[in-house]
């Protein structure tokens, strides 16, 4: 699995809770919530709390877009569902 994990922040925790509420699913039970973006998946299990190597030491996000992925005849179709502006704390 290759994913980006971000330090806990109020803005991303709020976004996580709003997405969970909108999707009618419970939010993560982790406290603090460690936001992450999954870039790829693998068959083997990994420890989600293992920080792994730091590849990008710092990044500023000002917007986040949620996409829906659906298989299509010519490949996966990624349709944007919502875009949220993130405020700096």
N, CA, C and O atoms as a CHARMM CRD file, in Angstrom:
* protein
*
  356
    1    1 UNK  N      0.85400  -1.16500   0.00000 PROA 1      0.00000
    2    1 UNK  CA     0.00000   0.00000   0.00000 PROA 1      0.00000
    3    1 UNK  C      0.90000   1.22700   0.00000 PROA 1      0.00000
    4    1 UNK  O      1.90000   1.26800   0.71600 PROA 1      0.00000
    5    2 UNK  N      0.55500   2.20500  -0.78500 PROA 2      0.00000
    6    2 UNK  CA     1.24700   3.48700  -0.78800 PROA 2      0.00000
    7    2 UNK  C      0.21600   4.54400  -0.46600 PROA 2      0.00000
    8    2 UNK  O     -0.76000   4.71000  -1.19900 PROA 2      0.00000
    9    3 UNK  N      0.42400   5.26000   0.62100 PROA 3      0.00000
   10    3 UNK  CA    -0.53600   6.27900   1.01700 PROA 3      0.00000
   11    3 UNK  C      0.16600   7.42500   1.70600 PROA 3      0.00000
   12    3 UNK  O      1.26900   7.27500   2.23200 PROA 3      0.00000
   13    4 UNK  N     -0.48000   8.56300   1.69700 PROA 4      0.00000
   14    4 UNK  CA     0.01200   9.74500   2.38600 PROA 4      0.00000
   15    4 UNK  C     -0.76600   9.89800   3.67800 PROA 4      0.00000
   16    4 UNK  O     -1.99700   9.92000   3.66800 PROA 4      0.00000
   17    5 UNK  N     -0.06000  10.00400   4.77800 PROA 5      0.00000
   18    5 UNK  CA    -0.72300  10.24500   6.05700 PROA 5      0.00000
   19    5 UNK  C     -0.35900  11.63600   6.52000 PROA 5      0.00000
   20    5 UNK  O      0.80400  12.03200   6.44500 PROA 5      0.00000
   21    6 UNK  N     -1.33800  12.38000   6.99700 PROA 6      0.00000
   22    6 UNK  CA    -1.15100  13.75200   7.43600 PROA 6      0.00000
   23    6 UNK  C     -1.24200  13.81900   8.95000 PROA 6      0.00000
   24    6 UNK  O     -1.90200  12.98900   9.57500 PROA 6      0.00000
   25    7 UNK  N     -0.58900  14.79300   9.53300 PROA 7      0.00000
   26    7 UNK  CA    -0.73600  15.01600  10.96500 PROA 7      0.00000
   27    7 UNK  C     -2.19100  15.36200  11.25900 PROA 7      0.00000
   28    7 UNK  O     -2.86500  15.96200  10.42200 PROA 7      0.00000
   29    8 UNK  N     -2.68300  14.99100  12.44000 PROA 8      0.00000
   30    8 UNK  CA    -4.05500  15.35200  12.79300 PROA 8      0.00000
   31    8 UNK  C     -4.25000  16.86300  12.70600 PROA 8      0.00000
   32    8 UNK  O     -3.37300  17.63800  13.08800 PROA 8      0.00000
   33    9 UNK  N     -5.41700  17.26800  12.19700 PROA 9      0.00000
   34    9 UNK  CA    -5.75000  18.68700  12.15900 PROA 9      0.00000
   35    9 UNK  C     -7.25800  18.83100  12.30000 PROA 9      0.00000
   36    9 UNK  O     -8.01500  17.95000  11.89300 PROA 9      0.00000
   37   10 UNK  N     -7.68100  19.92900  12.87100 PROA 10     0.00000
   38   10 UNK  CA    -9.11100  20.16100  13.06600 PROA 10     0.00000
   39   10 UNK  C     -9.86500  20.21300  11.74700 PROA 10     0.00000
   40   10 UNK  O    -10.98100  19.70100  11.65700 PROA 10     0.00000
   41   11 UNK  N     -9.27000  20.83000  10.70800 PROA 11     0.00000
   42   11 UNK  CA    -9.95600  20.95500   9.41800 PROA 11     0.00000
   43   11 UNK  C    -10.18300  19.58200   8.77800 PROA 11     0.00000
   44   11 UNK  O    -11.27100  19.30800   8.27200 PROA 11     0.00000
   45   12 UNK  N     -9.16400  18.71900   8.79700 PROA 12     0.00000
   46   12 UNK  CA    -9.32100  17.40200   8.18000 PROA 12     0.00000
   47   12 UNK  C    -10.19800  16.48100   9.02700 PROA 12     0.00000
   48   12 UNK  O    -10.92300  15.65000   8.48000 PROA 12     0.00000
   49   13 UNK  N    -10.14300  16.61400  10.34700 PROA 13     0.00000
   50   13 UNK  CA   -11.04200  15.83100  11.20000 PROA 13     0.00000
   51   13 UNK  C    -12.49000  16.24000  10.94400 PROA 13     0.00000
   52   13 UNK  O    -13.37200  15.38500  10.86400 PROA 13     0.00000
   53   14 UNK  N    -12.73400  17.52800  10.81600 PROA 14     0.00000
   54   14 UNK  CA   -14.08100  18.02100  10.51700 PROA 14     0.00000
   55   14 UNK  C    -14.55400  17.48100   9.16300 PROA 14     0.00000
   56   14 UNK  O    -15.69600  17.03900   9.03200 PROA 14     0.00000
   57   15 UNK  N    -13.67400  17.52000   8.16200 PROA 15     0.00000
   58   15 UNK  CA   -14.02000  16.98900   6.84400 PROA 15     0.00000
   59   15 UNK  C    -14.35000  15.50300   6.93600 PROA 15     0.00000
   60   15 UNK  O    -15.32900  15.05400   6.33900 PROA 15     0.00000
   61   16 UNK  N    -13.56100  14.74200   7.66500 PROA 16     0.00000
   62   16 UNK  CA   -13.80700  13.31200   7.84700 PROA 16     0.00000
   63   16 UNK  C    -15.18200  13.05900   8.46700 PROA 16     0.00000
   64   16 UNK  O    -15.92900  12.20100   7.99700 PROA 16     0.00000
   65   17 UNK  N    -15.51200  13.80200   9.51400 PROA 17     0.00000
   66   17 UNK  CA   -16.81200  13.61700  10.17500 PROA 17     0.00000
   67   17 UNK  C    -17.97200  14.02600   9.26500 PROA 17     0.00000
   68   17 UNK  O    -19.02200  13.38400   9.27100 PROA 17     0.00000
   69   18 UNK  N    -17.78800  15.07400   8.49700 PROA 18     0.00000
   70   18 UNK  CA   -18.83700  15.48800   7.56100 PROA 18     0.00000
   71   18 UNK  C    -19.03800  14.43400   6.45800 PROA 18     0.00000
   72   18 UNK  O    -20.17300  14.14300   6.08000 PROA 18     0.00000
   73   19 UNK  N    -17.94500  13.86900   5.94700 PROA 19     0.00000
   74   19 UNK  CA   -18.06700  12.81400   4.93500 PROA 19     0.00000
   75   19 UNK  C    -18.75600  11.58200   5.52100 PROA 19     0.00000
   76   19 UNK  O    -19.62100  10.99400   4.87000 PROA 19     0.00000
   77   20 UNK  N    -18.38800  11.18700   6.72900 PROA 20     0.00000
   78   20 UNK  CA   -19.02000  10.03300   7.37100 PROA 20     0.00000
   79   20 UNK  C    -20.51500  10.28600   7.56500 PROA 20     0.00000
   80   20 UNK  O    -21.33600   9.40500   7.30600 PROA 20     0.00000
   81   21 UNK  N    -20.86600  11.49100   8.02200 PROA 21     0.00000
   82   21 UNK  CA   -22.27800  11.82500   8.21900 PROA 21     0.00000
   83   21 UNK  C    -23.02900  11.79100   6.89000 PROA 21     0.00000
   84   21 UNK  O    -24.13100  11.24800   6.81100 PROA 21     0.00000
   85   22 UNK  N    -22.44400  12.36100   5.86100 PROA 22     0.00000
   86   22 UNK  CA   -23.08200  12.39700   4.54400 PROA 22     0.00000
   87   22 UNK  C    -23.26400  11.00000   3.96600 PROA 22     0.00000
   88   22 UNK  O    -24.27400  10.71500   3.32300 PROA 22     0.00000
   89   23 UNK  N    -22.27300  10.12000   4.19900 PROA 23     0.00000
   90   23 UNK  CA   -22.32800   8.76000   3.65700 PROA 23     0.00000
   91   23 UNK  C    -23.07600   7.79200   4.58700 PROA 23     0.00000
   92   23 UNK  O    -23.21800   6.61000   4.27400 PROA 23     0.00000
   93   24 UNK  N    -23.55400   8.30600   5.73400 PROA 24     0.00000
   94   24 UNK  CA   -24.30500   7.50100   6.70400 PROA 24     0.00000
   95   24 UNK  C    -23.48800   6.31300   7.21200 PROA 24     0.00000
   96   24 UNK  O    -23.98900   5.19300   7.31500 PROA 24     0.00000
   97   25 UNK  N    -22.21000   6.58500   7.52700 PROA 25     0.00000
   98   25 UNK  CA   -21.33300   5.57100   8.11400 PROA 25     0.00000
   99   25 UNK  C    -20.68500   6.17300   9.35600 PROA 25     0.00000
  100   25 UNK  O    -20.55100   7.39300   9.45500 PROA 25     0.00000
  101   26 UNK  N    -20.28100   5.32300  10.30700 PROA 26     0.00000
  102   26 UNK  CA   -19.62900   5.87200  11.49600 PROA 26     0.00000
  103   26 UNK  C    -18.24300   6.41200  11.15700 PROA 26     0.00000
  104   26 UNK  O    -17.56300   5.86200  10.29000 PROA 26     0.00000
  105   27 UNK  N    -17.81700   7.47800  11.82700 PROA 27     0.00000
  106   27 UNK  CA   -16.46500   7.99000  11.59600 PROA 27     0.00000
  107   27 UNK  C    -15.42800   7.03200  12.18100 PROA 27     0.00000
  108   27 UNK  O    -15.77100   6.10600  12.91700 PROA 27     0.00000
  109   28 UNK  N    -14.17400   7.26100  11.85000 PROA 28     0.00000
  110   28 UNK  CA   -13.07200   6.44900  12.36200 PROA 28     0.00000
  111   28 UNK  C    -13.06900   6.45500  13.88400 PROA 28     0.00000
  112   28 UNK  O    -13.40800   7.45700  14.51200 PROA 28     0.00000
  113   29 UNK  N    -12.68600   5.33500  14.46400 PROA 29     0.00000
  114   29 UNK  CA   -12.61100   5.25100  15.92800 PROA 29     0.00000
  115   29 UNK  C    -11.25400   5.72400  16.44300 PROA 29     0.00000
  116   29 UNK  O    -11.07100   5.83900  17.65500 PROA 29     0.00000
  117   30 UNK  N    -10.29800   6.00200  15.55200 PROA 30     0.00000
  118   30 UNK  CA    -8.97800   6.45300  15.97700 PROA 30     0.00000
  119   30 UNK  C     -9.05900   7.86400  16.55100 PROA 30     0.00000
  120   30 UNK  O     -9.69900   8.74200  15.97200 PROA 30     0.00000
  121   31 UNK  N     -8.40300   8.07600  17.70100 PROA 31     0.00000
  122   31 UNK  CA    -8.37400   9.37400  18.33600 PROA 31     0.00000
  123   31 UNK  C     -6.93800   9.66200  18.73800 PROA 31     0.00000
  124   31 UNK  O     -6.45000   9.00000  19.65400 PROA 31     0.00000
  125   32 UNK  N     -6.23700  10.58100  18.13600 PROA 32     0.00000
  126   32 UNK  CA    -6.75400  11.49500  17.13100 PROA 32     0.00000
  127   32 UNK  C     -6.92600  10.79900  15.78500 PROA 32     0.00000
  128   32 UNK  O     -6.32900   9.75500  15.52500 PROA 32     0.00000
  129   33 UNK  N     -7.75200  11.39900  14.94100 PROA 33     0.00000
  130   33 UNK  CA    -7.95500  10.89200  13.58600 PROA 33     0.00000
  131   33 UNK  C     -6.73300  11.25600  12.74300 PROA 33     0.00000
  132   33 UNK  O     -6.34500  12.42100  12.66700 PROA 33     0.00000
  133   34 UNK  N     -6.13000  10.24200  12.10900 PROA 34     0.00000
  134   34 UNK  CA    -4.96900  10.45600  11.24200 PROA 34     0.00000
  135   34 UNK  C     -5.44300  10.42700   9.79200 PROA 34     0.00000
  136   34 UNK  O     -5.60100   9.34700   9.22300 PROA 34     0.00000
  137   35 UNK  N     -5.67600  11.60400   9.17600 PROA 35     0.00000
  138   35 UNK  CA    -6.15400  11.62700   7.79400 PROA 35     0.00000
  139   35 UNK  C     -5.09500  11.05900   6.85500 PROA 35     0.00000
  140   35 UNK  O     -3.89500  11.22100   7.07700 PROA 35     0.00000
  141   36 UNK  N     -5.56200  10.38900   5.79800 PROA 36     0.00000
  142   36 UNK  CA    -4.64600   9.81800   4.82500 PROA 36     0.00000
  143   36 UNK  C     -5.31200   9.72900   3.45900 PROA 36     0.00000
  144   36 UNK  O     -6.53700   9.76200   3.34600 PROA 36     0.00000
  145   37 UNK  N     -4.50300   9.61700   2.44800 PROA 37     0.00000
  146   37 UNK  CA    -4.96500   9.43700   1.08500 PROA 37     0.00000
  147   37 UNK  C     -4.31700   8.16500   0.56100 PROA 37     0.00000
  148   37 UNK  O     -3.09000   8.06500   0.53700 PROA 37     0.00000
  149   38 UNK  N     -5.11800   7.19400   0.14300 PROA 38     0.00000
  150   38 UNK  CA    -4.58900   5.94500  -0.39300 PROA 38     0.00000
  151   38 UNK  C     -4.28200   6.13100  -1.86900 PROA 38     0.00000
  152   38 UNK  O     -5.14700   6.53700  -2.64400 PROA 38     0.00000
  153   39 UNK  N     -3.05000   5.83200  -2.25500 PROA 39     0.00000
  154   39 UNK  CA    -2.63500   5.97300  -3.64200 PROA 39     0.00000
  155   39 UNK  C     -2.59700   4.62700  -4.35700 PROA 39     0.00000
  156   39 UNK  O     -2.77100   4.57000  -5.57400 PROA 39     0.00000
  157   40 UNK  N     -2.37100   3.54900  -3.61700 PROA 40     0.00000
  158   40 UNK  CA    -2.31400   2.21400  -4.21100 PROA 40     0.00000
  159   40 UNK  C     -2.55100   1.19200  -3.10900 PROA 40     0.00000
  160   40 UNK  O     -2.35300   1.47800  -1.92900 PROA 40     0.00000
  161   41 UNK  N     -2.97200   0.01100  -3.50400 PROA 41     0.00000
  162   41 UNK  CA    -3.22200  -1.05100  -2.53600 PROA 41     0.00000
  163   41 UNK  C     -2.39200  -2.28500  -2.90100 PROA 41     0.00000
  164   41 UNK  O     -2.02100  -2.48100  -4.05900 PROA 41     0.00000
  165   42 UNK  N     -2.11100  -3.10700  -1.89400 PROA 42     0.00000
  166   42 UNK  CA    -1.37100  -4.35400  -2.09500 PROA 42     0.00000
  167   42 UNK  C     -2.10000  -5.47300  -1.37700 PROA 42     0.00000
  168   42 UNK  O     -2.98100  -5.21700  -0.55600 PROA 42     0.00000
  169   43 UNK  N     -1.74500  -6.68900  -1.67500 PROA 43     0.00000
  170   43 UNK  CA    -2.40300  -7.83800  -1.05900 PROA 43     0.00000
  171   43 UNK  C     -1.96700  -8.07100   0.38900 PROA 43     0.00000
  172   43 UNK  O     -2.74700  -8.58700   1.18900 PROA 43     0.00000
  173   44 UNK  N     -0.74900  -7.70200   0.73100 PROA 44     0.00000
  174   44 UNK  CA    -0.27000  -7.98200   2.09600 PROA 44     0.00000
  175   44 UNK  C     -0.79700  -6.94100   3.07900 PROA 44     0.00000
  176   44 UNK  O     -1.06200  -5.79700   2.70800 PROA 44     0.00000
  177   45 UNK  N     -0.94400  -7.35100   4.32800 PROA 45     0.00000
  178   45 UNK  CA    -1.42600  -6.46400   5.38100 PROA 45     0.00000
  179   45 UNK  C     -0.28300  -5.58000   5.87400 PROA 45     0.00000
  180   45 UNK  O      0.86800  -6.01300   5.93600 PROA 45     0.00000
  181   46 UNK  N     -0.60700  -4.35300   6.21900 PROA 46     0.00000
  182   46 UNK  CA     0.36700  -3.43500   6.80500 PROA 46     0.00000
  183   46 UNK  C     -0.22000  -2.85200   8.07600 PROA 46     0.00000
  184   46 UNK  O     -1.43800  -2.81900   8.25600 PROA 46     0.00000
  185   47 UNK  N      0.65300  -2.39500   8.95000 PROA 47     0.00000
  186   47 UNK  CA     0.22100  -1.74600  10.18300 PROA 47     0.00000
  187   47 UNK  C     -0.11000  -0.29400   9.86900 PROA 47     0.00000
  188   47 UNK  O      0.79400   0.46500   9.51900 PROA 47     0.00000
  189   48 UNK  N     -1.39000   0.13100   9.98000 PROA 48     0.00000
  190   48 UNK  CA    -1.74000   1.50400   9.60200 PROA 48     0.00000
  191   48 UNK  C     -1.10200   2.56500  10.48800 PROA 48     0.00000
  192   48 UNK  O     -1.07300   3.73600  10.10900 PROA 48     0.00000
  193   49 UNK  N     -0.59000   2.18700  11.65900 PROA 49     0.00000
  194   49 UNK  CA     0.04400   3.16500  12.53800 PROA 49     0.00000
  195   49 UNK  C      1.55200   3.24100  12.32100 PROA 49     0.00000
  196   49 UNK  O      2.21400   4.08500  12.92500 PROA 49     0.00000
  197   50 UNK  N      2.11200   2.36600  11.46200 PROA 50     0.00000
  198   50 UNK  CA     3.52600   2.42700  11.12900 PROA 50     0.00000
  199   50 UNK  C      3.73400   3.63000  10.21400 PROA 50     0.00000
  200   50 UNK  O      3.17400   3.66600   9.11900 PROA 50     0.00000
  201   51 UNK  N      4.53300   4.62400  10.64000 PROA 51     0.00000
  202   51 UNK  CA     4.66000   5.82800   9.81800 PROA 51     0.00000
  203   51 UNK  C      5.36100   5.60200   8.48700 PROA 51     0.00000
  204   51 UNK  O      5.17000   6.38400   7.55500 PROA 51     0.00000
  205   52 UNK  N      6.17300   4.54200   8.37400 PROA 52     0.00000
  206   52 UNK  CA     6.87500   4.29500   7.12500 PROA 52     0.00000
  207   52 UNK  C      7.84300   5.42500   6.80800 PROA 52     0.00000
  208   52 UNK  O      8.03800   6.32300   7.62700 PROA 52     0.00000
  209   53 UNK  N      8.44900   5.38800   5.62800 PROA 53     0.00000
  210   53 UNK  CA     9.40100   6.44100   5.27700 PROA 53     0.00000
  211   53 UNK  C      8.68700   7.75900   4.94600 PROA 53     0.00000
  212   53 UNK  O      7.57600   7.75900   4.41700 PROA 53     0.00000
  213   54 UNK  N      9.33800   8.87000   5.26400 PROA 54     0.00000
  214   54 UNK  CA     8.80800  10.18100   4.91700 PROA 54     0.00000
  215   54 UNK  C      9.25600  10.48900   3.49300 PROA 54     0.00000
  216   54 UNK  O     10.44700  10.65600   3.23200 PROA 54     0.00000
  217   55 UNK  N      8.29900  10.56100   2.57900 PROA 55     0.00000
  218   55 UNK  CA     8.61000  10.82000   1.17300 PROA 55     0.00000
  219   55 UNK  C      8.40600  12.29200   0.85100 PROA 55     0.00000
  220   55 UNK  O      9.21000  12.89400   0.13800 PROA 55     0.00000
  221   56 UNK  N      7.34200  12.86600   1.37000 PROA 56     0.00000
  222   56 UNK  CA     7.04600  14.28600   1.16400 PROA 56     0.00000
  223   56 UNK  C      7.01200  14.92000   2.55600 PROA 56     0.00000
  224   56 UNK  O      6.02500  14.76000   3.27400 PROA 56     0.00000
  225   57 UNK  N      8.06400  15.63300   2.95100 PROA 57     0.00000
  226   57 UNK  CA     8.12600  16.14900   4.32100 PROA 57     0.00000
  227   57 UNK  C      7.11800  17.24800   4.63100 PROA 57     0.00000
  228   57 UNK  O      6.76800  17.44300   5.79500 PROA 57     0.00000
  229   58 UNK  N      6.63900  17.97700   3.61000 PROA 58     0.00000
  230   58 UNK  CA     5.69900  19.06500   3.86300 PROA 58     0.00000
  231   58 UNK  C      4.87400  19.30200   2.60500 PROA 58     0.00000
  232   58 UNK  O      5.40200  19.30200   1.49300 PROA 58     0.00000
  233   59 UNK  N      3.58600  19.50100   2.79400 PROA 59     0.00000
  234   59 UNK  CA     2.71000  19.80100   1.67400 PROA 59     0.00000
  235   59 UNK  C      1.54000  20.61000   2.20000 PROA 59     0.00000
  236   59 UNK  O      1.01200  20.31500   3.27100 PROA 59     0.00000
  237   60 UNK  N      1.13300  21.61900   1.46400 PROA 60     0.00000
  238   60 UNK  CA    -0.01500  22.43400   1.83600 PROA 60     0.00000
  239   60 UNK  C     -1.16200  22.12000   0.89700 PROA 60     0.00000
  240   60 UNK  O     -1.01000  22.20000  -0.32200 PROA 60     0.00000
  241   61 UNK  N     -2.31400  21.76200   1.45700 PROA 61     0.00000
  242   61 UNK  CA    -3.51200  21.50000   0.67100 PROA 61     0.00000
  243   61 UNK  C     -4.49300  22.64200   0.88900 PROA 61     0.00000
  244   61 UNK  O     -4.77100  23.02200   2.02600 PROA 61     0.00000
  245   62 UNK  N     -5.01400  23.18700  -0.20400 PROA 62     0.00000
  246   62 UNK  CA    -6.03500  24.22400  -0.04000 PROA 62     0.00000
  247   62 UNK  C     -7.41100  23.74500  -0.47800 PROA 62     0.00000
  248   62 UNK  O     -8.41800  24.34800  -0.10800 PROA 62     0.00000
  249   63 UNK  N     -7.47300  22.66200  -1.26700 PROA 63     0.00000
  250   63 UNK  CA    -8.75100  22.05600  -1.64600 PROA 63     0.00000
  251   63 UNK  C     -8.58800  20.54900  -1.69500 PROA 63     0.00000
  252   63 UNK  O     -7.48500  20.03500  -1.88200 PROA 63     0.00000
  253   64 UNK  N     -9.68200  19.85900  -1.52900 PROA 64     0.00000
  254   64 UNK  CA    -9.70500  18.40000  -1.61200 PROA 64     0.00000
  255   64 UNK  C    -10.94200  18.01300  -2.41000 PROA 64     0.00000
  256   64 UNK  O    -12.03800  18.50700  -2.14400 PROA 64     0.00000
  257   65 UNK  N    -10.76500  17.13300  -3.38400 PROA 65     0.00000
  258   65 UNK  CA   -11.87800  16.68200  -4.20800 PROA 65     0.00000
  259   65 UNK  C    -12.10200  15.20200  -3.97800 PROA 65     0.00000
  260   65 UNK  O    -11.15800  14.41200  -4.01700 PROA 65     0.00000
  261   66 UNK  N    -13.34500  14.82500  -3.73900 PROA 66     0.00000
  262   66 UNK  CA   -13.74300  13.43400  -3.55000 PROA 66     0.00000
  263   66 UNK  C    -14.24200  12.90200  -4.88800 PROA 66     0.00000
  264   66 UNK  O    -15.12400  13.49600  -5.50900 PROA 66     0.00000
  265   67 UNK  N    -13.67400  11.77900  -5.33000 PROA 67     0.00000
  266   67 UNK  CA   -14.03900  11.18800  -6.60500 PROA 67     0.00000
  267   67 UNK  C    -14.73800   9.84800  -6.40900 PROA 67     0.00000
  268   67 UNK  O    -14.47400   9.13800  -5.43900 PROA 67     0.00000
  269   68 UNK  N    -15.61700   9.51300  -7.32200 PROA 68     0.00000
  270   68 UNK  CA   -16.24000   8.19700  -7.38300 PROA 68     0.00000
  271   68 UNK  C    -15.59300   7.47300  -8.55900 PROA 68     0.00000
  272   68 UNK  O    -15.55000   8.00600  -9.66800 PROA 68     0.00000
  273   69 UNK  N    -15.09200   6.26200  -8.32400 PROA 69     0.00000
  274   69 UNK  CA   -14.44900   5.47700  -9.37400 PROA 69     0.00000
  275   69 UNK  C    -15.37700   4.35500  -9.80500 PROA 69     0.00000
  276   69 UNK  O    -15.85600   3.57900  -8.97800 PROA 69     0.00000
  277   70 UNK  N    -15.62400   4.27400 -11.09000 PROA 70     0.00000
  278   70 UNK  CA   -16.46200   3.20400 -11.63400 PROA 70     0.00000
  279   70 UNK  C    -15.77900   2.59800 -12.85000 PROA 70     0.00000
  280   70 UNK  O    -15.26100   3.32000 -13.70200 PROA 70     0.00000
  281   71 UNK  N    -15.77600   1.24900 -12.93300 PROA 71     0.00000
  282   71 UNK  CA   -15.17500   0.62500 -14.10900 PROA 71     0.00000
  283   71 UNK  C    -15.99100   0.93400 -15.35900 PROA 71     0.00000
  284   71 UNK  O    -17.22100   0.94700 -15.31200 PROA 71     0.00000
  285   72 UNK  N    -15.31900   1.17700 -16.45900 PROA 72     0.00000
  286   72 UNK  CA   -15.97300   1.43200 -17.73300 PROA 72     0.00000
  287   72 UNK  C    -15.36800   0.55000 -18.80800 PROA 72     0.00000
  288   72 UNK  O    -14.37500  -0.13100 -18.55700 PROA 72     0.00000
  289   73 UNK  N    -15.94100   0.54900 -19.98800 PROA 73     0.00000
  290   73 UNK  CA   -15.45600  -0.31400 -21.06800 PROA 73     0.00000
  291   73 UNK  C    -14.04700   0.07100 -21.51700 PROA 73     0.00000
  292   73 UNK  O    -13.31200  -0.77700 -22.02300 PROA 73     0.00000
  293   74 UNK  N    -13.66000   1.33400 -21.34200 PROA 74     0.00000
  294   74 UNK  CA   -12.31800   1.75000 -21.75100 PROA 74     0.00000
  295   74 UNK  C    -11.42600   2.09300 -20.55200 PROA 74     0.00000
  296   74 UNK  O    -10.42000   2.78500 -20.70500 PROA 74     0.00000
  297   75 UNK  N    -11.79300   1.61300 -19.36900 PROA 75     0.00000
  298   75 UNK  CA   -11.00700   1.87700 -18.16100 PROA 75     0.00000
  299   75 UNK  C    -11.87000   2.49200 -17.07300 PROA 75     0.00000
  300   75 UNK  O    -13.06800   2.71000 -17.25300 PROA 75     0.00000
  301   76 UNK  N    -11.24900   2.76000 -15.96500 PROA 76     0.00000
  302   76 UNK  CA   -11.96700   3.33100 -14.82600 PROA 76     0.00000
  303   76 UNK  C    -12.32700   4.78900 -15.09500 PROA 76     0.00000
  304   76 UNK  O    -11.51700   5.56300 -15.60400 PROA 76     0.00000
  305   77 UNK  N    -13.56300   5.14500 -14.74100 PROA 77     0.00000
  306   77 UNK  CA   -14.04400   6.51600 -14.88800 PROA 77     0.00000
  307   77 UNK  C    -14.06800   7.14300 -13.50000 PROA 77     0.00000
  308   77 UNK  O    -14.68600   6.60700 -12.58000 PROA 77     0.00000
  309   78 UNK  N    -13.38900   8.28800 -13.35300 PROA 78     0.00000
  310   78 UNK  CA   -13.33000   9.00700 -12.07700 PROA 78     0.00000
  311   78 UNK  C    -14.18600  10.26400 -12.20400 PROA 78     0.00000
  312   78 UNK  O    -13.84900  11.19200 -12.94000 PROA 78     0.00000
  313   79 UNK  N    -15.29500  10.27400 -11.47500 PROA 79     0.00000
  314   79 UNK  CA   -16.21200  11.41300 -11.52200 PROA 79     0.00000
  315   79 UNK  C    -16.12100  12.19500 -10.21200 PROA 79     0.00000
  316   79 UNK  O    -16.28300  11.60900  -9.14200 PROA 79     0.00000
  317   80 UNK  N    -15.86700  13.49600 -10.27000 PROA 80     0.00000
  318   80 UNK  CA   -15.81400  14.28500  -9.03300 PROA 80     0.00000
  319   80 UNK  C    -17.19600  14.38500  -8.39400 PROA 80     0.00000
  320   80 UNK  O    -18.18400  14.68100  -9.06700 PROA 80     0.00000
  321   81 UNK  N    -17.25100  14.13500  -7.08600 PROA 81     0.00000
  322   81 UNK  CA   -18.51500  14.22000  -6.34100 PROA 81     0.00000
  323   81 UNK  C    -18.63900  15.53000  -5.57700 PROA 81     0.00000
  324   81 UNK  O    -19.71300  16.12800  -5.51700 PROA 81     0.00000
  325   82 UNK  N    -17.52600  15.97000  -4.99500 PROA 82     0.00000
  326   82 UNK  CA   -17.55700  17.20300  -4.20100 PROA 82     0.00000
  327   82 UNK  C    -16.14200  17.74700  -4.05800 PROA 82     0.00000
  328   82 UNK  O    -15.16700  16.99700  -4.02700 PROA 82     0.00000
  329   83 UNK  N    -16.05700  19.06500  -3.97200 PROA 83     0.00000
  330   83 UNK  CA   -14.77500  19.71800  -3.70800 PROA 83     0.00000
  331   83 UNK  C    -14.95000  20.57900  -2.47200 PROA 83     0.00000
  332   83 UNK  O    -15.92300  21.32300  -2.35100 PROA 83     0.00000
  333   84 UNK  N    -13.99300  20.47100  -1.54900 PROA 84     0.00000
  334   84 UNK  CA   -14.06700  21.18600  -0.28800 PROA 84     0.00000
  335   84 UNK  C    -12.81800  22.05800  -0.15300 PROA 84     0.00000
  336   84 UNK  O    -11.70000  21.58600  -0.35900 PROA 84     0.00000
  337   85 UNK  N    -13.01400  23.31400   0.19000 PROA 85     0.00000
  338   85 UNK  CA   -11.89000  24.20500   0.47000 PROA 85     0.00000
  339   85 UNK  C    -11.41300  23.93600   1.89900 PROA 85     0.00000
  340   85 UNK  O    -12.22300  23.87300   2.82400 PROA 85     0.00000
  341   86 UNK  N    -10.12400  23.78200   2.07200 PROA 86     0.00000
  342   86 UNK  CA    -9.54700  23.54500   3.38800 PROA 86     0.00000
  343   86 UNK  C     -8.95000  24.84900   3.89700 PROA 86     0.00000
  344   86 UNK  O     -8.24200  25.54500   3.17100 PROA 86     0.00000
  345   87 UNK  N     -9.24100  25.17000   5.14300 PROA 87     0.00000
  346   87 UNK  CA    -8.68100  26.39100   5.72200 PROA 87     0.00000
  347   87 UNK  C     -7.43200  26.05400   6.50700 PROA 87     0.00000
  348   87 UNK  O     -7.33000  24.97300   7.08800 PROA 87     0.00000
  349   88 UNK  N     -6.49400  26.96100   6.52700 PROA 88     0.00000
  350   88 UNK  CA    -5.27800  26.77800   7.30300 PROA 88     0.00000
  351   88 UNK  C     -5.57300  27.14300   8.74100 PROA 88     0.00000
  352   88 UNK  O     -6.28700  28.10600   9.02100 PROA 88     0.00000
  353   89 UNK  N     -5.01000  26.35500   9.65600 PROA 89     0.00000
  354   89 UNK  CA    -5.23400  26.62700  11.07700 PROA 89     0.00000
  355   89 UNK  C     -4.19200  27.56500  11.59700 PROA 89     0.00000
  356   89 UNK  O     -4.21100  27.91600  12.77600 PROA 89     0.00000
